[in-house]
Amino acid sequence: MTIALGSSGGAGGTLMASPIDWPAAARIIGSEYSGENLFDQVASSSDVDDLLALADLTSPTIRAAQGEIDLVPLEDRLYGPGAGLIMSAFSWPGRESRFSDGTFGVFYAAGTIETAIAETTYHQARFLAGLPPVAVEKTVLLVAVQETLVDVRHPQPAPPGIYDPLDYRLAQAFGATVRRQQAFGLAYDSVRDRPAGECVAILRPPALVPPVRVHQTVEYHWDGHGIAVR
């Protein structure tokens, strides 16, 4: 992995990689997305092929349940109980984010629940800006991260601009570069929980160890100006 060795600070140079072993990384998602899906219910990709065959290879329901599965290489796909909430992050890329322009999925998680809340309340507040007061239910997930990741946490060198609080273009370009190198992901400093918060942006499912555990539900109460967590 050419960008994950050495200690150069430029995006075109090489960067450090560190083994990450977090037994309970925290991820927060909308509770409506926290249930099981196809990836929990089958044991392998061949089982999905069998389902498609039984459905005459044309079942829109099964195909929709896989999302954009072609974004995930066959050898990186996870199946079985507890795998669905991992795979959904990669099969349904969604909106653009710090390290993706939206054309590929990223599994974001934080080192602590507090950091995960700081990150997600910031983005939820931006999404709700201009709307009347509302309560949104969220689910806190815990999952183990065990892999060597490109490490741009302080005091490691980081490419310029990847921590910009508003403009994600340089970070997205960097994320795409790391993904092309087939790295498992990045460890980076939280932008919303400074100075101690840490996060990971996982680019390949095998960096995560199923099962994902549902830890608790919380409510984000938007009052028109900010969010209170209850």
KEKE-3310 file (N, C-alpha, C; in steps of 0.2 Angstrom, whole numbers, plus 5000, padded with zeros to 4 digits):
npx = (5004:5005:5003:5003:5015:5030:5033:5029:5021:5013:5000:5003:5014:5020:5011:5008:5003:4993:4990:4973:4963:4949:4937:4924:4919:4909:4894:4881:4865:4850:4836:4826:4834:4840:4836:4837:4843:4845:4858:4860:4853:4857:4870:4881:4888:4884:4872:4864:4864:4857:4845:4841:4841:4830:4821:4819:4830:4826:4821:4815:4814:4824:4836:4835:4837:4850:4856:4869:4878:4889:4898:4906:4920:4919:4927:4927:4914:4903:4892:4878:4872:4871:4879:4873:4871:4884:4886:4877:4881:4890:4884:4873:4877:4873:4872:4885:4900:4913:4925:4920:4913:4900:4899:4904:4903:4905:4910:4907:4914:4916:4928:4922:4906:4902:4910:4904:4891:4894:4898:4887:4876:4880:4879:4866:4859:4863:4856:4843:4841:4831:4819:4804:4803:4807:4808:4820:4823:4837:4849:4861:4875:4887:4903:4917:4933:4946:4960:4974:4975:4976:4984:4980:4979:4983:4999:5003:5007:4996:4987:4985:4971:4961:4955:4946:4932:4921:4922:4924:4931:4945:4947:4938:4944:4956:4951:4946:4958:4965:4956:4957:4969:4966:4966:4961:4955:4954:4961:4956:4957:4943:4932:4922:4923:4934:4948:4951:4944:4942:4940:4935:4936:4930:4934:4933:4923:4929:4937:4930:4922:4910:4897:4887:4882:4867:4866:4859:4845:4843:4836:4836:4833:4827:4826:4824:4835:4846:4852:4846:4851:4843)
npy = (4994:5009:5022:5021:5019:5025:5043:5055:5071:5075:5073:5067:5059:5046:5039:5035:5020:5011:4998:4996:4992:4992:4987:4991:5001:5015:5018:5029:5028:5032:5025:5019:5012:5001:4988:4970:4964:4958:4953:4948:4937:4927:4915:4916:4923:4914:4909:4920:4920:4908:4912:4921:4913:4905:4914:4916:4924:4937:4944:4959:4962:4955:4959:4973:4972:4969:4981:4992:4981:4978:4987:4982:4971:4954:4946:4954:4954:4952:4940:4934:4933:4948:4955:4963:4977:4981:4979:4986:5000:5000:4995:5004:5018:5032:5049:5062:5062:5066:5058:5053:5055:5051:5041:5029:5018:5022:5016:5024:5027:5030:5032:5033:5033:5046:5054:5049:5054:5068:5070:5066:5074:5086:5085:5081:5093:5102:5096:5098:5111:5126:5120:5116:5112:5096:5078:5065:5049:5039:5025:5018:5009:4996:4990:4979:4985:4979:4980:4986:5003:5017:5030:5046:5053:5066:5064:5061:5064:5073:5074:5091:5100:5090:5090:5101:5110:5112:5111:5098:5093:5091:5081:5071:5068:5062:5051:5044:5041:5033:5022:5017:5012:5000:5000:4997:5007:5023:5030:5044:5061:5067:5080:5086:5084:5089:5091:5077:5067:5053:5045:5032:5029:5017:5008:4995:4981:4969:4975:4976:4967:4956:4952:4967:4976:4981:4995:5005:5016:5033:5050:5063:5079:5092:5110:5120:5128:5121:5104:5093:5079:5065)
npz = (5000:4994:4999:5013:5020:5027:5031:5025:5023:5012:5000:4989:4993:5005:5018:5035:5042:5054:5066:5071:5084:5090:5101:5103:5093:5089:5080:5074:5068:5058:5066:5058:5049:5056:5056:5052:5036:5019:5020:5032:5032:5024:5020:5012:4996:4986:4991:4989:4975:4973:4977:4968:4956:4960:4959:4945:4940:4939:4950:4956:4970:4977:4970:4973:4987:4988:4986:4979:4976:4968:4970:4980:4981:4978:4987:4998:5004:5017:5026:5035:5052:5059:5050:5041:5045:5043:5029:5023:5023:5013:5002:4999:4995:4997:5003:4999:5009:5021:5016:5004:4988:4987:4977:4982:4996:5013:5030:5043:5060:5077:5091:5103:5111:5114:5105:5093:5094:5094:5081:5073:5078:5074:5059:5058:5063:5053:5042:5047:5048:5047:5048:5057:5075:5080:5084:5082:5080:5085:5082:5092:5087:5090:5086:5082:5077:5068:5061:5050:5047:5036:5044:5049:5060:5073:5080:5067:5050:5039:5023:5016:5020:5022:5034:5034:5040:5033:5018:5009:4998:4996:5005:5000:4988:4993:5000:4990:4983:4993:4993:4980:4982:4988:5002:5019:5025:5035:5049:5059:5065:5075:5069:5075:5088:5096:5107:5108:5101:5091:5075:5063:5045:5037:5022:5017:5020:5028:5038:5049:5062:5063:5075:5072:5086:5093:5103:5110:5110:5105:5106:5096:5098:5090:5091:5082:5082:5088:5094:5106:5116:5121)
capx = (5000:5010:5002:5002:5021:5034:5031:5028:5015:5010:4995:5007:5019:5018:5008:5009:4998:4993:4985:4968:4960:4944:4932:4917:4918:4902:4891:4875:4861:4843:4833:4823:4839:4843:4834:4840:4842:4847:4865:4860:4848:4860:4877:4886:4885:4881:4865:4860:4863:4852:4838:4840:4839:4823:4816:4820:4835:4823:4817:4817:4815:4831:4841:4835:4839:4857:4859:4874:4883:4895:4904:4910:4922:4917:4931:4926:4907:4901:4886:4877:4869:4876:4883:4869:4872:4890:4886:4872:4885:4894:4879:4869:4882:4870:4875:4892:4903:4920:4929:4917:4909:4894:4900:4905:4901:4910:4907:4910:4912:4920:4931:4918:4899:4902:4912:4899:4886:4896:4899:4881:4872:4882:4877:4859:4857:4863:4850:4836:4841:4826:4813:4802:4805:4806:4812:4822:4826:4843:4851:4869:4878:4894:4906:4924:4937:4952:4964:4978:4972:4980:4983:4981:4978:4988:5004:5004:5006:4990:4987:4982:4964:4957:4951:4942:4926:4915:4924:4926:4933:4951:4946:4935:4950:4961:4948:4946:4965:4966:4951:4960:4975:4964:4967:4955:4951:4958:4960:4957:4954:4936:4932:4917:4924:4941:4954:4953:4940:4945:4936:4938:4932:4931:4932:4932:4920:4933:4940:4925:4921:4903:4891:4886:4877:4863:4868:4854:4842:4842:4832:4839:4827:4829:4822:4825:4842:4851:4850:4848:4851:4839)
capy = (5000:5014:5028:5019:5018:5031:5048:5061:5074:5077:5068:5062:5055:5041:5040:5030:5015:5009:4993:4998:4987:4995:4982:4994:5007:5017:5021:5031:5028:5032:5019:5016:5008:4997:4981:4965:4964:4952:4951:4945:4931:4922:4914:4918:4926:4909:4909:4925:4918:4903:4915:4924:4908:4903:4920:4916:4929:4943:4947:4966:4963:4953:4964:4979:4971:4969:4988:4992:4976:4978:4992:4978:4965:4947:4943:4958:4954:4949:4938:4930:4937:4954:4957:4967:4984:4983:4979:4992:5006:5000:4994:5010:5024:5038:5056:5063:5063:5069:5055:5050:5060:5048:5036:5023:5019:5022:5015:5029:5025:5034:5028:5033:5035:5053:5057:5048:5059:5075:5070:5065:5079:5092:5084:5081:5100:5105:5093:5100:5119:5129:5116:5117:5107:5089:5073:5060:5043:5036:5019:5018:5003:4995:4985:4979:4987:4976:4981:4991:5008:5023:5034:5053:5056:5069:5069:5059:5069:5072:5079:5097:5101:5085:5092:5107:5109:5113:5110:5091:5091:5088:5075:5066:5065:5058:5045:5040:5038:5027:5016:5014:5008:4994:5000:4995:5013:5028:5033:5051:5065:5070:5087:5089:5082:5091:5089:5070:5062:5049:5041:5028:5028:5010:5007:4988:4977:4965:4978:4976:4960:4955:4955:4973:4976:4987:4996:5009:5021:5040:5054:5070:5084:5099:5115:5125:5131:5116:5098:5091:5072:5062)
capz = (5000:4993:5003:5020:5023:5027:5035:5021:5024:5006:4998:4984:4996:5008:5025:5040:5044:5061:5068:5075:5088:5094:5102:5103:5089:5089:5074:5075:5062:5059:5069:5053:5046:5061:5056:5048:5029:5016:5021:5039:5031:5020:5023:5007:4990:4982:4993:4985:4968:4973:4978:4961:4952:4961:4956:4938:4939:4938:4956:4958:4977:4979:4968:4977:4994:4988:4984:4974:4978:4964:4973:4985:4978:4980:4993:5004:5006:5023:5026:5041:5057:5062:5045:5037:5046:5040:5022:5020:5022:5007:4996:4998:4997:5000:5001:4999:5015:5021:5012:4998:4985:4986:4972:4985:5003:5019:5036:5048:5067:5082:5096:5109:5109:5114:5099:5088:5095:5092:5074:5070:5079:5069:5053:5059:5063:5046:5038:5049:5048:5043:5049:5064:5080:5078:5087:5077:5084:5082:5086:5093:5086:5092:5082:5083:5071:5069:5054:5049:5043:5035:5050:5048:5067:5076:5077:5061:5045:5035:5017:5017:5018:5024:5040:5033:5043:5028:5011:5009:4991:4996:5009:4996:4983:4997:5002:4983:4982:4998:4991:4974:4984:4991:5009:5022:5028:5038:5056:5058:5071:5074:5067:5079:5095:5098:5104:5109:5098:5085:5071:5057:5039:5034:5015:5015:5026:5032:5043:5054:5064:5065:5073:5075:5091:5094:5110:5113:5105:5108:5102:5094:5099:5086:5093:5077:5083:5090:5096:5113:5115:5126)
cpx = (5004:5009:5002:5009:5025:5031:5030:5021:5011:5005:4998:5012:5016:5016:5009:5003:4999:4988:4979:4964:4955:4938:4925:4917:4910:4900:4884:4871:4854:4840:4829:4827:4842:4841:4838:4839:4845:4853:4865:4857:4851:4867:4883:4883:4882:4874:4861:4859:4858:4845:4836:4838:4832:4818:4817:4825:4832:4820:4819:4818:4822:4836:4841:4838:4847:4860:4864:4880:4889:4900:4908:4913:4920:4920:4930:4919:4907:4894:4885:4874:4874:4880:4879:4870:4879:4889:4882:4876:4888:4889:4874:4873:4879:4873:4882:4894:4910:4925:4926:4913:4902:4894:4902:4904:4906:4906:4911:4909:4917:4923:4927:4911:4898:4904:4907:4893:4888:4896:4892:4876:4874:4879:4869:4856:4858:4857:4844:4836:4835:4819:4811:4804:4803:4810:4814:4825:4832:4845:4859:4871:4885:4897:4914:4927:4944:4956:4969:4976:4977:4979:4985:4979:4984:4992:5006:5003:5000:4990:4983:4975:4959:4953:4947:4935:4920:4916:4927:4930:4940:4951:4943:4940:4954:4957:4947:4953:4966:4962:4954:4966:4973:4965:4961:4951:4956:4956:4961:4955:4947:4936:4927:4918:4931:4942:4955:4949:4943:4939:4939:4933:4934:4929:4931:4929:4924:4937:4936:4923:4914:4902:4891:4881:4873:4863:4862:4851:4842:4838:4836:4833:4830:4824:4821:4831:4848:4848:4851:4847:4848:4839)
cpy = (5006:5021:5027:5017:5024:5036:5055:5064:5076:5071:5064:5058:5049:5043:5034:5026:5012:5003:4996:4992:4990:4990:4984:5000:5009:5021:5023:5031:5030:5025:5015:5011:5002:4990:4977:4967:4958:4949:4947:4938:4926:4921:4915:4921:4921:4908:4914:4923:4912:4906:4918:4919:4905:4908:4921:4922:4936:4947:4954:4966:4961:4957:4970:4978:4970:4976:4988:4988:4976:4982:4988:4972:4959:4945:4948:4958:4949:4946:4935:4935:4942:4957:4963:4975:4986:4984:4984:4998:5006:4999:4999:5016:5030:5045:5056:5064:5066:5065:5051:5055:5057:5042:5029:5024:5019:5020:5019:5026:5029:5029:5028:5035:5043:5057:5055:5053:5066:5075:5070:5071:5085:5091:5084:5088:5103:5103:5096:5108:5121:5125:5117:5112:5100:5084:5067:5055:5040:5030:5019:5010:5002:4989:4985:4981:4984:4976:4986:4996:5014:5028:5042:5057:5060:5064:5066:5064:5068:5077:5085:5097:5096:5086:5098:5106:5109:5111:5103:5089:5088:5081:5069:5063:5061:5051:5041:5037:5032:5021:5013:5010:5001:4994:4999:5001:5018:5029:5040:5055:5067:5077:5090:5088:5083:5092:5081:5065:5059:5045:5037:5029:5022:5010:5000:4984:4973:4968:4978:4969:4960:4951:4963:4973:4982:4989:5000:5013:5028:5044:5061:5075:5091:5104:5121:5129:5126:5109:5096:5083:5069:5054)
cpz = (5000:4998:5011:5023:5023:5032:5031:5023:5018:5004:4993:4987:5000:5015:5029:5040:5051:5062:5072:5078:5093:5095:5102:5100:5089:5083:5076:5068:5063:5061:5063:5049:5050:5061:5052:5040:5026:5018:5028:5037:5027:5022:5018:5000:4985:4984:4990:4978:4967:4973:4971:4956:4953:4959:4949:4936:4938:4944:4957:4966:4979:4977:4972:4984:4994:4988:4979:4976:4974:4966:4978:4982:4982:4987:4999:5007:5012:5023:5033:5046:5059:5056:5041:5038:5044:5032:5019:5019:5016:5001:4995:5000:5000:4998:5002:5007:5015:5016:5006:4995:4983:4981:4975:4993:5008:5025:5041:5055:5071:5087:5102:5107:5109:5108:5093:5088:5093:5085:5071:5072:5075:5062:5053:5059:5057:5042:5040:5049:5044:5045:5056:5069:5079:5082:5082:5081:5081:5086:5086:5092:5088:5088:5083:5076:5072:5062:5054:5044:5042:5041:5049:5055:5069:5081:5070:5056:5041:5029:5019:5016:5020:5030:5040:5036:5038:5021:5011:5002:4992:5000:5005:4991:4987:4998:4995:4982:4987:4996:4985:4976:4988:4999:5012:5025:5031:5045:5056:5064:5070:5073:5072:5086:5097:5105:5104:5105:5092:5081:5066:5051:5036:5027:5013:5021:5030:5038:5049:5056:5067:5071:5076:5080:5092:5102:5114:5108:5109:5104:5102:5094:5096:5088:5088:5077:5084:5092:5103:5112:5121:5126)
residu = (MET:THR:ILE:ALA:LEU:GLY:SER:SER:GLY:GLY:ALA:GLY:GLY:THR:LEU:MET:ALA:SER:PRO:ILE:ASP:TRP:PRO:ALA:ALA:ALA:ARG:ILE:ILE:GLY:SER:GLU:TYR:SER:GLY:GLU:ASN:LEU:PHE:ASP:GLN:VAL:ALA:SER:SER:SER:ASP:VAL:ASP:ASP:LEU:LEU:ALA:LEU:ALA:ASP:LEU:THR:SER:PRO:THR:ILE:ARG:ALA:ALA:GLN:GLY:GLU:ILE:ASP:LEU:VAL:PRO:LEU:GLU:ASP:ARG:LEU:TYR:GLY:PRO:GLY:ALA:GLY:LEU:ILE:MET:SER:ALA:PHE:SER:TRP:PRO:GLY:ARG:GLU:SER:ARG:PHE:SER:ASP:GLY:THR:PHE:GLY:VAL:PHE:TYR:ALA:ALA:GLY:THR:ILE:GLU:THR:ALA:ILE:ALA:GLU:THR:THR:TYR:HIS:GLN:ALA:ARG:PHE:LEU:ALA:GLY:LEU:PRO:PRO:VAL:ALA:VAL:GLU:LYS:THR:VAL:LEU:LEU:VAL:ALA:VAL:GLN:GLU:THR:LEU:VAL:ASP:VAL:ARG:HIS:PRO:GLN:PRO:ALA:PRO:PRO:GLY:ILE:TYR:ASP:PRO:LEU:ASP:TYR:ARG:LEU:ALA:GLN:ALA:PHE:GLY:ALA:THR:VAL:ARG:ARG:GLN:GLN:ALA:PHE:GLY:LEU:ALA:TYR:ASP:SER:VAL:ARG:ASP:ARG:PRO:ALA:GLY:GLU:CYS:VAL:ALA:ILE:LEU:ARG:PRO:PRO:ALA:LEU:VAL:PRO:PRO:VAL:ARG:VAL:HIS:GLN:THR:VAL:GLU:TYR:HIS:TRP:ASP:GLY:HIS:GLY:ILE:ALA:VAL:ARG)
# end
